Amino acid sequence: MPSETTSTLNLAVIIGSVREGRFAPVVANWFVEQAQQHGRFNVDLIDLADAPIPLELPAVPPAMEPDLPRPASMEPLTRRLAAADAVVVLTPDYNRSFPASLKAAVDWHYTEWQAKPIGFVGYSGGSGGLLAIEQLRQVFNELHAHTVRDYVSFPRYYELFSPDGSLKNPEEPNGAAKVLLDQLLWWGEVLHDARRDRPIAF
């Protein structure tokens, strides 16, 4: 747990899948528990299934008009992303890529991602979400976010979790989550201070 001399960062954990019958909440609940146990994050679990996001993007992209008018239904999502000091994106592989719901959420925003660390938790039958993660790195780099090196991956996730949502063999995934969270903390603190002390000019 943090001491009196340490601070906590706001960590947004985004569930990227909105598919019916999705497994994502099981993985998300596990990761949120890891983040809470880490002790240095205020965790905000954002489920895109609860956030109406139009696929029709505005005529002027957010990169050119950061304060563009958005549908009122998106206000809570935008506010929560803006409040985050670090972000973890939880994604499956859909046809060797990531869900359209996730891409829409990313593309509706710009400054909300800038100069913030992004981490990934992936799951799928074969690659463990790595195909989606590698594409997401390119997307977030374009938005001036910093994607951290390490990640958590669950290939053949359906063999790894028990019916009650717990991991059958938690030691390795728990260790991977700790490494990811440590990296997010380091970059999150550095970039938080940089955003505070020097206005973003890109």
N, C-alpha and C positions, 0 to 999 in steps of 0.2 A: 504494500500500500504506500501511496505517496506520503512523504513527511511534510512538516509544516513549511519547509523551504522549497518544496517542489510544487509544480503546477500540473494541472491536467489539461489535455487537449480535447477538443470536440471531434469525435470520430463518427463520420457517417458511413454506415454499412448499407449498401444498396443491393436489394434483391432484383436482379435483372430479368428474371423469367416471369412471365405472366401466363404461361401455358396452363390449361386445365390439368389438374392432377400432378402438378410439378412437385419435384423433390426439394426445391430450393429452400423452403422454410426450415426443413430439417437441418440442412447444412448451415443456414444462417443462425439458427438458435445455438448450434454448437459453437460457431465462431464468436457470436456475441458473448457467450459465457467465457470464452478464452480472453476476449478483450476486457471484460469486466474483472476477471481474475488478475490480469496484468497490472491493473491498479492506476494507470496513468491516463485513462481515457474516460470521457463522458460519451457514452455510446448512444447513437441515434439510429435505430433500425428503420430504413426507408424501403417500403415495399412498393414497387412500381405498379403492382396490381391495384393499389389504392390511390394512385395518382393519375387522373385523366390527362393524357398527353396526346394532343392532336398530331397526326402524321403530316398534316399540311403545314409546312414551315412558313414563317413570314417572308415577305418579299425581300426585306433587308436583313441580312444575317446578323446574329448577336455580336459577332466580332466587329461589325461596323456600327452597330447601335446597341450597346450593352444594356441600356435601360428600355429596350423595346417593350411595347405593350404586349402582355401575355394574357391568355384566358384566365379569368378569375379563379377557375378550378386548379390552376397550376401554382397559384401563389404560395401555398404551404410548401410545396416541393422546392420552389426557387429559394424561399426563405431558409429552409433547412440546409440546402446545399451551400448557400452563402455563409451560413454560420459554421460550417465545417472547417477545421484546421487540417484534416486528413480524411481520405476516403478509401474505403475498401469496396470493390465491385465484385459481387458474387455472380458468376455466370456459368451456364452450361455451354456446350457446343450445339449449335443448330446448323446442320448442313455445312460443317467446317467453318462456321463463323459464330457470331454472337446474336442475341435476339434483337429484332427490330424495335421492340419496346425500349431497350437500352440505348440503341442508337438515337432514337427520337428524344429521349431524355437528355442525352449528351448534346445533341445539336440545337436544342432550344436554349442552351446556356453557353456562356463564354467566360465572363469574369469570375463566375462561381468556381471554375476549375483552375484559374490562373495561379501559378506559383504555389501549388499545393501538392503534397505527395499522394500518389494513388497506388494502392496495392490491390492484389487480385486473389480471389479464391475461386477455383474452377472445379467443375465436376462433369463427367460424361461417361459414356460406356467405354470408349477407347482411350482417348488422349487425356482424359481428366480435365478437360476444359482448356488445354494449352493452345489449341488452334484459335479459340476465341480470344484468349489472353494476348497472344502475340499480335493479333489485329488491333485489339484495344490499345496496346502500347503505342501504335502508330497514330491512332486517333487522338489520344490524350496528349501526346507529344506535340501535335499540331496546335493544341489549345494552350500551350505553355504550361502544362502540368508536368510534374516529375514522377515518372513511374519507377517505383523501387524495384530492385533486382529480384528479390526472392518472393515466393508465392506459395500458396497451398493448393494442392491438386489431389482430386479423388477420382482416379480411373476405376471403372467398374464399381461405382459408388454403392450400388445395390447390394454388393457383397460385403461392404465395409461397415455398414450401420445395422444395428439391431432394430427390431420392430418398434422399440420404445424411443428410437432416435439417438441412442448412445452409440459411440464407436466401439466395435468389438476389440480393437487393438489401438488404443488412443495415444500411445507414447510417441510414435513418429509424427502423426498429424499435430499433436499438441506442441511438439518441439518446433515444427515448421511454423505454426501460428506464432509462437514466441519470437522467432527470428523476424518474421514479417512485421509484427507489432513493434519490435525494437527499432527496426529501420524506419517505420512510419513515425515513431516518436522522435527519433533523431532529426529526420528531415522536417517533420512537422514543427518542431521547436525553432529550427533554423529559419525556415520559410515564414513562420508566423512573425518572428522578429523582423525579418527583412521586409515583409509587407507593411508592418507597422512603421518602420523607420525610413523606408524609401518607397515612394509611390511607384506603382507599376506603370511603366511607360512603353509597353509593347503590346 
